[in-house]
Every structure is written in structure tokens, then in C-alpha cells.
Amino acid sequence: MRVALSQISSSTDPSANLELVRDGVRRGAAAGARVVLFPEATQCRFGVSLKPVAEPLDGPWATAVREVAVEHGVVVVAGMFTPTSDGRVTNTLLVTGADVHLGYDKIHLFDAFGFQESSTVAPGAKPVTVEVDGVTLGIATCYDIRFPELFRALADAGATAVLLGASWGSGPGKVDQWELLVRARALDCTSWVLACGQADPGDLGTTAPTGVGHSTVADPLGTVVDSLGADPGLLVVDIDVEAVENARRTLPVLANRRL
């Protein structure tokens, strides 16, 4: 399966960001991708109130993304925000195409490095997988990458690859941590990990996590297959399911667990 990672820099305008999605899907499909992955917060970047832009999965923004996916014959995974009953929003990764339209609500909220995501965002409660062309894909978001138990749960549910959208916070050592964590999670679950981040937007005058770029793909033994730098770009990779089977025979960490 070929997957395109579209590393973009979202603005605060969902309509403008939808055009970034259109362009990324067009380019990914032209490169032969079956799935096009965008970052967390594709609908609207962090650093502003998210409640005004939040909408349900059957709202106009998500519906428009689905129409783009269907037009190009791909599955699109892109970050958006959905409303909740308690006045907050959920940080949702939309997964949409001709045969699928669902969302994964981010389980682990970024209450770290001086940021308090839970003050405005409600946590999700369950892992999500989706099957595309016979391949089971796990879905994860940003801070989830620091929690290996989620990635093992996705592998237990049949995932041979995990698609992760992120808007990684900048700071000393944060890019190094990002690559280390992507590689470590791939090893933890002996699965592909495809991590697409927001490009580095420069100084926006906010302490919110707005991206550092460096989208990274790691194979089931934790080797970096390809990556991007800080700027917007498109990364296209082929997922080899047989590599997962070989890795799990060679390094059966999932089978050897005792706890």
C-alpha cells in the first residue's frame, strides 16, 4: 500500500486549509497513493479558540474532505475538531473516503511542557483501526506517541501500520524526541509508523504547539525509511505488510509479553 504524508502548515482559516487538503490529495493521488495522511489540526492550527471551528463529522468541512477523497479514489486522514456536550471540543482525526467516514478522538491530551490541552479539549476513550484494501491501519494523534500501550493495543487489533497526525511543540531537543519516539513505537508494536506533522510555521507569537515538521516513517524494526525537514512537503512511501510478518517472527515482542 502506498501512503502519502502531506506536511502542511495550517492557518486559522478552515476554508484556506481545505484548499491545502485539496492540493495535498491531488498530489498524493498523482503519486499513486491509496491513503493521504495530513497532520493534527489540519482544519485549524492551535493557538486560537477551537470551539468556533468545531463541527460534527457530517458537517460541511468533513463532508468536503470526503468529497475530495472520493473524487481522487483515496482515503484521507486529517485532523479536525468536533464539538462536545461539556463545552470543550474533541481533537479528532477524520478518516474518510468512499467506503469509510469515521473519527478517532485523541486519547492522550497534551498537558505537558507548559501547555494544558485538556482545558479546552475532551479526551477520547477508545483506540480506532480501519481496514483499507485488506490492510488494517491504526490511528493515533501527536502526544499519543509517548504511550506505547496504545500502539500495542492497535497491533493487538490487527494493525500492521499506525498513521499518526501531529502538531508537535517546538523547543530544545523536541525534534530529536520526535524521531526517537516514532522509531521506538515502531519497535514496540513491530508495525510501520507513519507520522505526519505540521510544518514549522515560524514564530506565531503563541506557546501552543504549532509544528516542527520532520514527518517521519519508520519500519517495523524501527529504521527510518524516509523523512522530511521543517518546511511543507510531500512524502510518499510504500508499506510492505510482509515486512511486519518478518519482524514479528524475528522479534516477537508482542507474543513474548508477560504483563
Backbone as a ProteinNet text record, in pm:
[ID]
protein_1_A
[PRIMARY]
MRVALSQISSSTDPSANLELVRDGVRRGAAAGARVVLFPEATQCRFGVSLKPVAEPLDGPWATAVREVAVEHGVVVVAGMFTPTSDGRVTNTLLVTGADVHLGYDKIHLFDAFGFQESSTVAPGAKPVTVEVDGVTLGIATCYDIRFPELFRALADAGATAVLLGASWGSGPGKVDQWELLVRARALDCTSWVLACGQADPGDLGTTAPTGVGHSTVADPLGTVVDSLGADPGLLVVDIDVEAVENARRTLPVLANRRL
[TERTIARY]
84.2	0	87.5	55.3	129.6	55.6	129.9	73.7	151.4	79.8	141.5	121.1	227.8	221.6	233.9	129.3	126.1	154.8	278.7	321.4	288.2	189.7	141.7	157.9	130.4	124.6	-14.1	-99.1	-236.9	-243.3	-342.1	-372.2	-491.9	-547.3	-667	-795.2	-783.8	-898.2	-928.4	-1035.1	-1066.4	-1085.9	-1139	-1159.1	-1025.7	-930.9	-798.2	-728.5	-748.4	-687	-748.2	-875.5	-939	-871.4	-828.2	-757.2	-622.2	-557.5	-433	-459.1	-573.2	-610.8	-634.3	-706.1	-731.4	-599.5	-506.1	-378.8	-299	-295.5	-221.6	-278.4	-411.6	-475.8	-446.9	-457.5	-429.5	-287.4	-191.9	-52	-27.8	-88	-70.5	-129.1	-249.3	-313.8	-233.7	-178.8	-97.8	27	75	192.3	156	26.2	-17.3	-55.8	-70.9	-105.4	-250.3	-272.2	-408	-461.6	-370.6	-406	-323.4	-387.3	-316.6	-335.9	-225.8	-226.2	-184.2	-265.5	-236.3	-211.1	-162.1	-131.9	-256.2	-234.5	-327.6	-356	-477.1	-513.4	-504.1	-531.6	-536.5	-648.5	-761.2	-876.3	-844.6	-770.3	-735.2	-616.2	-516.6	-399.6	-432.3	-345.4	-357.2	-316.3	-351.6	-314.2	-429.1	-547.7	-668.5	-781.9	-895.5	-1010.1	-1058.4	-1073.3	-1112	-1262.8	-1332.7	-1476.4	-1551.8	-1517	-1591.4	-1575.8	-1466.2	-1445.5	-1489	-1517.1	-1554.4	-1687.3	-1693.7	-1817.6	-1823.8	-1942.2	-1954	-1897.1	-1885.3	-1828.7	-1916.3	-2043.6	-2130.1	-2146	-2058	-2061.7	-1995.7	-1996.2	-1950	-1801.5	-1715	-1571.7	-1538.2	-1584.2	-1556.3	-1620.5	-1739.6	-1807.6	-1728.2	-1673.7	-1592.7	-1465.9	-1404.7	-1285.7	-1321.6	-1436.8	-1480.5	-1500.4	-1559.7	-1582.2	-1449.7	-1348.5	-1216.4	-1157.8	-1171.7	-1119.2	-1185.2	-1317.8	-1392.2	-1353.4	-1339.3	-1303.4	-1172.5	-1077.7	-945.2	-924.3	-1026.4	-1016.6	-918.6	-910.1	-817.8	-892.5	-823.4	-869.9	-787.1	-852.5	-785.5	-793.8	-682.8	-677.7	-629.6	-710.9	-678.1	-734.1	-659.3	-700.8	-805.6	-907.3	-1011.3	-1058.6	-1159.2	-1213.7	-1364.4	-1416.1	-1559.9	-1614	-1739.3	-1795.2	-1828.6	-1832.3	-1872.4	-1983.9	-2047.4	-2158.1	-2111.1	-1981.9	-1934.1	-1871.3	-1885.2	-1834.7	-1692.8	-1626.2	-1494.5	-1509.3	-1400	-1403.2	-1328.1	-1339.3	-1250.6	-1152.1	-1030.5	-923.8	-933.8	-990.1	-1032.5	-949.4	-909.5	-853	-964.5	-1004.1	-1104.4	-1041.7	-1111.1	-1068.6	-1183.2	-1161.4	-1275.1	-1237.8	-1335	-1321.1	-1453.3	-1451.1	-1575.5	-1644.7	-1566.1	-1623.5	-1604.5	-1552.2	-1526.3	-1546.8	-1602.7	-1615	-1631.3	-1520.9	-1522.1	-1414.7	-1414.3	-1315.2	-1251	-1124.5	-1054.9	-1036.2	-1087.8	-1072.2	-947.9	-856.7	-727.6	-745.1	-680.3	-694.8	-605.1	-479.9	-382.2	-368.7	-410.5	-409.4	-278.2	-235	-103.8	-105.2	-99.5	-87	58.5	145.8	289.7	360.9	485.8	568.3	496.5	418.2	352	223	178	53.1	-51.5	-178.5	-286.5	-398	-379.2	-478.3	-613.6	-613.4	-739.1	-829.4	-777.5	-863.8	-968.3	-939.5	-1033.7	-1071.2	-1002.2	-1022.6	-1059.5	-1163.9	-1205	-1134.7	-1094.1	-1020.7	-1111.6	-1055.9	-1123.6	-1112	-1180.3	-1187	-1144.7	-1133	-1104.5	-1015.6	-928.1	-845.4	-932.1	-879.8	-952.8	-861.5	-914.2	-847.4	-943.8	-887.9	-968.5	-901.2	-980.4	-924.7	-935.3	-824	-818.9	-751.1	-822.5	-768.9	-708.5	-774.3	-729.2	-618.6	-573.7	-467.9	-530.8	-504.5	-558.6	-462.9	-515.5	-437.9	-484.6	-391.6	-423.1	-413.2	-486.2	-489.9	-445.4	-359.1	-311	-281.6	-270.2	-252	-142.6	-42.2	58.7	106.4	58.2	105.2	84.9	-6.1	-21.9	110.1	202.7	328	411.5	383.1	458	400.6	299.3	231.3	232.9	332	348.3	230.6	156.7	45.7	-61.9	-81.2	-178.8	-134.8	-7.9	42.2	38.1	61.4	46.7	-99.3	-189.3	-332.3	-375.5	-322	-355.4	-301.6	-181.7	-126.3	-211.1	-254.7	-341.7	-472.2	-516.5	-640	-616.9	-494.1	-466	-389.1	-354.6	-287.2	-145.2	-110.3	27.4	96.7	20.7	75.7	-8.3	56.5	-13.6	9.1	-101.7	-96.6	-115.7	-20	-24.5	-14.2	-112.1	-107.3	-63.9	20.7	74.6	89.4	90.4	130.5	226.3	349	447.4	494.1	504.3	552.3	702.7	745.5	888.3	957	1088	1165.3	1294.4	1382.8	1510.7	1492.4	1553.3	1550.1	1422	1322.6	1192	1194.2	1271	1279.2	1346.8	1451.8	1518.4	1422.9	1343.4	1246	1143.5	1099.7	1001.1	1050.8	1169.5	1221.6	1243.6	1296.7	1319.1	1189	1084.4	956.3	891.3	900.1	844.6	914.2	1044.9	1120.6	1089.3	1079.9	1053.8	916.1	814.9	680.8	673.7	746.6	750.5	807.8	912.7	972	879.3	810.4	720	612.8	559.9	447.6	484.9	614.7	664.7	568.6	537.9	449.2	513.8	468.1	505.3	443.8	517.6	462.9	488.9	380.1	386.9	335.7	426.1	395	407.2	293.6	288.1	265.4	358.9	348.2	319.8	271.8	261.3	401.8	416.8	542.7	569.9	694.5	732.5	683.7	589.9	535.9	617.6	725.4	798.2	731.6	772.4	721	584.2	480.5	344.5	301	390.9	357	266.3	271.8	189.8	274.4	235.9	305.4	242.2	137	69.5	159.5	141.4	220.6	173.6	254	212.9	296.4	388.4	457.9	606.5	679.9	823.6	861.4	760.8	790.6	848.5	940.9	1013.4	920.7	820.8	739	831.5	799.8	892.8	817.8	876.8	824.2	928.2	887.2	974.8	917.5	1005.6	960.2	942.9	895	863	982.2	1104.8	1222.2	1284	1207.3	1248	1345.6	1367.9	1456.2	1379.9	1437	1374.4	1387.3	1274.2	1271	1283.8	1217.7	1225.1	1170.8	1206.9	1158.6	1169.9	1103.1	1108.4	1180.9	1208.2	1265.3	1156.6	1185.8	1092	985	1011.8	921.6	810.3	704.1	598.4	654.9	592.6	638.7	550	577.3	501.7	599.2	567.5	649.4	565.1	611.2	537	615.6	549.6	616.4	525.6	587.2	513.9	523.1	407.9	402	409.6	507.4	524.8	472.7	354.4	294.3	379.8	446.7	532.4	647	691.5	797.2	751.2	622.8	566.9	568.5	525.4	524.3	665.4	762.7	901.3	954.5	922.6	969.5	911.6	785.5	721.7	769.9	821.4	886.4	1025.2	1097.4	1233.7	1237.2	1145.7	1140.6	999.1	963	824.7	788.9	809.7	785.3	636.9	548.8	407.4	370.1	424.8	396.6	465.9	579.4	658	615.4	517.4	474	424	451.2	403.5	314.1	308	222.9	129.6
-119.3	0	123.9	216.3	342.1	449.7	521	625.9	754.4	865.6	997.1	1074.3	1132.5	1219	1362.4	1440.5	1578.3	1671.9	1714.8	1803.6	1947.3	2002.8	2137.4	2226.7	2354.8	2449.5	2512.6	2466.2	2514.7	2658.9	2730.1	2863.8	2854.3	2968.1	2970	2972.2	2958.3	2965	2825.7	2759.4	2625.2	2617.5	2723.5	2722.8	2720.4	2799.9	2800.3	2666.3	2609	2480.3	2367.9	2382.3	2284.6	2286.3	2402.9	2409.7	2339.7	2346.6	2271.8	2121.7	2079.2	1938.3	1898.9	1981.2	1952	1934	2024.8	2018.6	1895.2	1866	1750.1	1619.5	1609.7	1488.9	1474	1582.1	1576.4	1527.3	1580.7	1542.9	1399.5	1361.6	1225.5	1122.6	1150.7	1058.6	1048	1160.3	1158.3	1072.8	1061.1	978.7	833	800.5	662.5	621.6	717.7	684.8	638.5	543.4	497.7	569.2	612.8	686.8	814.6	925.8	1052.6	1100.8	1113.2	1148.9	1294.3	1368.2	1506.9	1517.7	1632.2	1646	1663.2	1652.5	1700.4	1848.4	1892.8	2035.7	2087	2000.1	2044.8	2146.4	2125.1	2215.3	2356.2	2365.6	2494.6	2473.3	2557.2	2540.5	2571.6	2524.3	2558	2703.7	2753.9	2889.8	2988.3	2941.3	3022.7	2940.2	3003.1	2929.7	2830.1	2704.4	2598.7	2575.6	2621.7	2598	2654.4	2774.4	2828.3	2746.9	2670	2595.1	2449.4	2404.1	2263.9	2233.1	2116.5	2074.2	1922.3	1864.1	1717.7	1657.1	1524.9	1455.1	1464.3	1499.5	1520.2	1668.7	1752.2	1895.2	1928.2	2055.4	2094.5	2069.9	2091.6	2075	1927.9	1840.4	1697.4	1640.9	1689	1643.7	1683	1803.4	1848.5	1764.2	1729.3	1643.5	1507.2	1455.4	1326	1335.2	1442.8	1459	1461.6	1526.4	1529.4	1388.7	1313.7	1177.5	1088.6	1098.6	1016.3	1054.1	1182.9	1230	1167.9	1151.9	1103.3	955.4	889.2	746.9	710.3	793.2	768.1	773.3	734.3	756.6	870.2	968.3	1083.7	1075.4	1102.8	1112.3	1254	1330.4	1471	1516.7	1599.9	1647.4	1756.3	1744.1	1844.4	1848.4	1928.5	1939.8	1923.5	1842.2	1816.9	1864.6	1908.5	1963.4	1854.3	1893	1802.7	1867.5	1788.5	1839.1	1920.8	1913.4	1986.3	2121.7	2164.9	2295.7	2295.1	2180.5	2167.7	2113.1	2073.3	2007.1	1875.3	1788.6	1673.6	1696.7	1650.7	1658.5	1531.4	1543.1	1427.5	1413.5	1289.9	1259.7	1200.4	1273.1	1227.9	1125.2	1013.2	910.1	894	931	937.2	900.1	840.7	801	743.6	670.1	617.3	520	437.8	331	351.3	465.5	488.4	635.9	663.1	801.2	794.3	811.3	798.9	888.3	895.1	977.5	906.9	936.4	893.2	1015.2	1007.9	1116.7	1092	1186.7	1175.2	1136.7	1029.1	976.6	1050.6	1069	1130.3	1279	1363.1	1507.2	1569.4	1670.8	1731.1	1828.4	1771.8	1851.5	1841.5	1907.6	1895.1	2015.6	2035	2144.2	2278.8	2298.2	2425.9	2447.6	2346.7	2358.1	2269.3	2311.3	2237.5	2212.4	2110.4	2081.6	2045.7	1978.9	1931.8	2044.9	2167.1	2278	2311.3	2278.7	2308.8	2186.2	2074	1953.4	1837	1763.3	1644.6	1521.7	1427.9	1310.8	1209.5	1136.2	1020.6	903	793.6	681.1	547.7	537.1	404.3	412.3	312.4	304.8	279.8	319.6	305.3	244.1	145.6	92.2	99.7	96.8	97	6.3	-64.7	-153	-87.1	-81.8	-26.7	-129.5	-177.9	-276.9	-397.5	-440.6	-558.2	-533.8	-410.9	-375.5	-300.3	-345.9	-279.7	-170.6	-50.6	67.1	117.6	140.6	204.9	355.6	427.5	573.8	630.4	732	794.5	941.5	1017.7	1162.3	1212.5	1274	1354.1	1296.1	1349.5	1310.5	1162	1098.6	953.3	880.4	939.9	873.9	842.6	909	884.9	769.4	700.9	597.6	465.4	380	256.6	161.3	167.7	74.2	93.2	215.9	238.8	168.6	177.1	117.2	-35.2	-89.3	-234.6	-276	-193.7	-224.4	-222	-127.8	-121.5	-244	-288.7	-410.5	-531.2	-537.1	-648.1	-649.1	-531.4	-520.7	-548.8	-586.3	-625.9	-526.3	-410.3	-307.2	-349.6	-333.2	-354	-220.6	-112.9	21.9	116.1	216.1	318.3	452.7	520.5	653.2	755.5	844.5	942.2	1082.8	1166.6	1307.7	1387.8	1488.9	1562.1	1710.5	1788.1	1927.8	1944.4	1902.6	1885.3	2020.3	2030.9	2153.8	2170.1	2292	2319.4	2335	2335.7	2352.8	2273.6	2294.7	2224.2	2072.3	2005.7	1860.4	1799.2	1879.9	1823.6	1748	1794	1721.3	1586.5	1583.8	1456.9	1361.1	1411.8	1328	1271.4	1354	1313	1191.1	1201.7	1089.4	966.3	986.6	875.2	803.3	879.8	820.6	746.7	801.8	731.8	597.4	595.4	471.1	373.2	425.2	338	274	351.2	295	188.9	208.8	106.6	-23.4	-12.5	-131.2	-193.8	-110.9	-162.2	-252.8	-215.7	-290.6	-361.3	-360.4	-419.8	-393.7	-266.2	-219.8	-98.4	-67.1	59.9	174	281.3	403.6	517.7	577.4	688	812.5	903.3	1018	1146.8	1211.4	1334.6	1454.8	1547.1	1663.4	1791.6	1889.9	2024.4	2076.5	2142.6	2209.3	2319.9	2359.4	2466.2	2600.7	2667.9	2793.8	2916.4	2896.2	3010.3	3064.5	3178.6	3237.4	3300.9	3239.1	3292.5	3368.6	3384.4	3458.2	3382.8	3249	3167.2	3057	3011.4	2899.4	2765.7	2768.8	2646	2565.7	2434.2	2350.8	2368.4	2432.3	2462.9	2390.9	2304.2	2220.2	2247.4	2140.4	2149.9	2080.3	2022	1947.2	1810.5	1764.6	1638.5	1516.7	1516	1395.8	1277.3	1163.9	1050.7	919.8	828.9	693.9	595.7	508.8	405.3	268.4	174.3	39.2	-42.6	-167.9	-244.5	-276.6	-254.1	-272.2	-138.6	-31.2	98.9	175.8	131.7	203	314.7	433	543.4	517.4	503.2	477.3	607.2	711.9	841.8	947.6	1071.4	1181.1	1311.9	1414.1	1548.8	1641.5	1761.4	1864.1	1947.9	2073.6	2159.9	2220.5	2230.5	2301.5	2211.3	2270.6	2189.5	2098.5	1981.8	1888	1765	1678.9	1554.9	1438.7	1340.9	1221.2	1101.2	1023.1	908.2	781.1	685.1	560.5	441.8	326.2	201.7	117.6	76.8	-10.3	-154.9	-227.5	-368.3	-449.8	-509.2	-587.3	-708.4	-765.7	-882.1	-847.6	-722.4	-680.3	-688	-663.4	-675.1	-821	-909.2	-1051.7	-1101.2	-1058.7	-1099.4	-1044.6	-917.2	-855.4	-926	-964	-1028.5	-1171.6	-1234.5	-1365	-1347.5	-1245.1	-1222.2	-1164	-1072.3	-1000.7	-1010.5	-1123.5	-1147.1	-1081.7	-950	-881.5	-884.7	-885	-889.5	-1025.2	-1130.3	-1267	-1296.2	-1230.7	-1258.9	-1178.3	-1091.5	-1009.3	-1095.5	-1051.2	-1122.5	-1036.4	-908.1	-815.2	-744.8
0	0	0	-87.2	-93.9	-15.2	69.1	153.5	129.5	118.5	106	235.4	287	404.1	355.9	377.1	330	446.9	457.2	565.4	526.7	594.7	564.3	686.6	669.4	780.3	779.4	870.3	874.3	922.9	873.6	923.6	1018.5	1054.1	1138.4	1055.8	924.7	833.5	778.3	825.9	776.8	626	564.5	419.4	345.9	392.5	330.7	353.2	470.2	499.4	416.1	382.6	294.1	156.8	112.4	-14.9	-5.9	110.3	129.8	120.9	174.2	165.1	19.6	-52.6	-194.5	-270.4	-246.5	-316.9	-275.4	-145	-97.7	-148.2	-152.4	-203.5	-353.3	-425.7	-569.1	-595.1	-521.8	-540.7	-494.5	-382.8	-334.3	-429.2	-478	-571.9	-701.2	-747.9	-869.6	-852.4	-727.9	-698.8	-673.6	-685.8	-671	-531.3	-440.8	-302.7	-291.7	-204.9	-172.9	-50.5	37.1	157.6	160.5	195.5	209.6	353.2	425.1	566.8	584.6	659.4	694.5	844.8	891.2	1033.9	1121.8	1249	1350.7	1323.2	1357.9	1346.4	1202.8	1106.2	966.8	946.9	1009.9	994.9	1043.2	1152.9	1213.3	1306.3	1297	1381.9	1527.4	1616.1	1757.4	1780.9	1900.2	1937.4	1930.7	1886	1883.6	1943.5	1970	2021.5	1917.1	1958.8	1865.6	1862.6	1963.7	1970.7	1850.4	1800.1	1684.7	1556.8	1543.5	1419.1	1430.3	1552.4	1571.6	1503.1	1440.6	1375.1	1375.1	1364.1	1363.1	1236	1236.2	1121.1	997.3	1015.5	899.4	866.6	923.2	894.5	761.8	723.9	590	565.1	666.5	641.7	618.5	708.2	693.4	567.8	534.6	413.6	289.4	289.9	176.4	162.2	274.3	268.5	210.8	251.5	197	45.3	-0.5	-144.1	-220.4	-163.1	-226.1	-231.1	-119.5	-114.7	-219.3	-228.5	-325	-467.9	-493.1	-626.9	-675.2	-583.3	-621.4	-589.5	-536.1	-509.4	-400.5	-296.3	-186.2	-52.9	51.8	188.3	246.6	302.9	362.2	514.5	579.2	725.1	757.7	831.3	855.9	989.5	1059.6	1190.3	1184.7	1270.5	1282.4	1427.5	1455.2	1590.5	1586.1	1677.7	1684.1	1818.9	1823.5	1947.8	2048.4	2176.2	2283.7	2364.2	2449.1	2530.3	2649.5	2685.4	2803.9	2770.3	2643.3	2605.9	2551.5	2561.7	2502.2	2359.4	2299.7	2169.3	2184.1	2084.7	2077.5	1963.9	1985.9	1887.2	1803.9	1686.1	1607.1	1481.1	1451.1	1320.5	1235	1133.9	1038.9	945.2	926	830.5	731.6	605.9	515	371.9	303.9	164	117.4	7.9	-47.8	45.4	116.3	198.5	347.7	387.7	529.6	561.3	677.5	725	876.3	946.9	1092.9	1151.5	1284.4	1350.7	1467.9	1491.4	1612.9	1701.5	1822.8	1918.9	2003.7	2001.4	2068.4	2214.6	2254.3	2390	2488.8	2454	2545.7	2513.3	2605.7	2582.7	2629.7	2558.7	2577.8	2696.2	2814.8	2936.6	2981.5	2909.8	2931.4	2871.3	2913	2861.1	2870.1	2976.9	2999.9	2923.5	2847.9	2772.2	2836.8	2834.4	2900.1	2799.9	2716.1	2613.3	2673.2	2789.2	2847.8	2894.9	2902.6	2943.9	2837.9	2712.7	2604.6	2521.7	2544.7	2464.9	2556.4	2519.9	2594.8	2537.5	2622.7	2572.9	2506.7	2411.3	2355.4	2450.3	2416	2508.9	2449.8	2318.7	2264	2140.2	2124.3	2003.8	1880.7	1765.6	1639.6	1534.2	1463.5	1345	1227.6	1108.4	987.3	885	806.9	704.8	567.7	497.6	362.5	272.4	174.7	80.6	152.2	258.1	330.2	430.3	443.3	537.9	654.8	777.3	895.8	941.8	951.4	990	1125.6	1216.7	1342.9	1328.3	1412.8	1406.7	1541.4	1537.7	1660.5	1634.4	1743.2	1731.2	1825.7	1771	1839.9	1973.6	2086	2219.8	2247.5	2173.7	2182.6	2161.8	2086.8	2051.7	2175.8	2287.6	2411.3	2494	2443	2520.4	2443.4	2472.4	2394.2	2404.8	2516.2	2532.8	2425.5	2377.6	2270.7	2142.5	2110.2	1987.1	1994.3	2112.2	2128	2114.7	2168	2156.1	2009.6	1933.2	1791.1	1717.6	1753.2	1693.1	1730.8	1856.9	1900.7	1822.3	1777.7	1699.5	1551.4	1515.8	1379	1294.9	1352.5	1274.5	1238.1	1112.4	1068.7	1041	1046.5	1033.6	1117.4	1174.9	1251.8	1182.8	1151.4	1092.4	1203.2	1217.7	1325.9	1269	1304.7	1269.4	1390.7	1370.2	1484.3	1454.4	1562.1	1558.7	1675.6	1653.8	1761	1814.1	1945	2005	1986.5	1962.8	1944.5	2080.1	2076.7	2198.6	2192	2289	2288.8	2290.6	2196.5	2192.5	2140.8	2105.5	2071.2	1937.4	1840.2	1713.1	1734.2	1816.5	1847.2	1917.4	2010.6	2079.8	1982	1890.6	1790.7	1712.1	1655	1576.2	1663.6	1783	1874.7	1907.6	1933.9	1972.3	1855.4	1735.6	1619	1602.4	1612.6	1597.2	1710.6	1831.9	1946.5	1938.6	1898.9	1889.7	1779.2	1669.9	1566.1	1621.7	1701.2	1763.2	1865.9	1943.9	2047.8	1989.8	1872.5	1816	1686.2	1653.4	1529.1	1412.7	1396	1289.6	1223	1103.7	1043.3	1123.8	1140.7	1199.3	1100.5	1054.9	959.3	1031.2	1061.2	1145.7	1065.6	1043.9	963.7	1055	1055.5	1142.2	1066.1	1140.6	1085	1054.1	940.3	908.9	1010.8	1020.3	1113.1	1057.1	1127.9	1075.3	1112.6	1188.3	1241.1	1366.9	1412.7	1536.7	1512	1569.7	1556.2	1680.6	1775.3	1895.5	1989.8	1985.9	2073.7	2135	2253.1	2316.4	2278.1	2197.7	2156.2	2062.6	2058.7	1967.2	1823.8	1741.7	1604.9	1500.3	1541.8	1446.3	1433.9	1403.9	1378.1	1247.8	1178.9	1058.3	1089.8	1004.4	1024.6	1027.5	939.5	924.5	898.2	962.1	963.8	945.2	868.2	851.7	902	995.9	1049.4	1016.9	984.2	952	1079.9	1071.6	1193.2	1283.8	1237.1	1321.8	1361.5	1343.8	1394.3	1307.7	1186.5	1094.4	1024.4	1019.6	947.6	797.9	731.7	588.2	510.2	559.1	492.9	587.6	562.8	646.7	570.8	624.4	568.4	664	617.8	703	767.8	793.7	865.7	775.8	645.8	555.1	502.5	447.5	385.4	277	262.7	161	156.7	61.1	43.1	48.2	131.7	147.3	107.3	10.9	-40	-10.3	55.3	93.6	63.8	48.2	28.9	155.1	207.8	325.3	278.9	329.8	298.2	416	400.1	508.6	541.9	442.5	466.6	561.8	558.3	649.2	794.3	816.9	952.4	996.2	908.6	941.7	971.9	893	915.4	1047.1	1076.3	1200.5	1322.1	1313.3	1428.8	1449.5	1345.6	1363.9	1425.1	1377.6	1424.3	1564.9	1590.7	1718.9	1774.7	1835.5	1876.8	2011.1	2020.3	2148.3	2186.1	2087.7	2119.5	2177.9	2120.2	2169.2	2301	2326.8	2447.6	2569.5	2555.2	2669.8	2784.2	2905.6	3024.1	3110.3	3080.3	3155.8	3059.1
[MASK]
+++++++++++++++++++++++++++++++++++++++++++++++++++++++++++++++++++++++++++++++++++++++++++++++++++++++++++++++++++++++++++++++++++++++++++++++++++++++++++++++++++++++++++++++++++++++++++++++++++++++++++++++++++++++++++++++++++++++++++++++++++++++++++++++++++

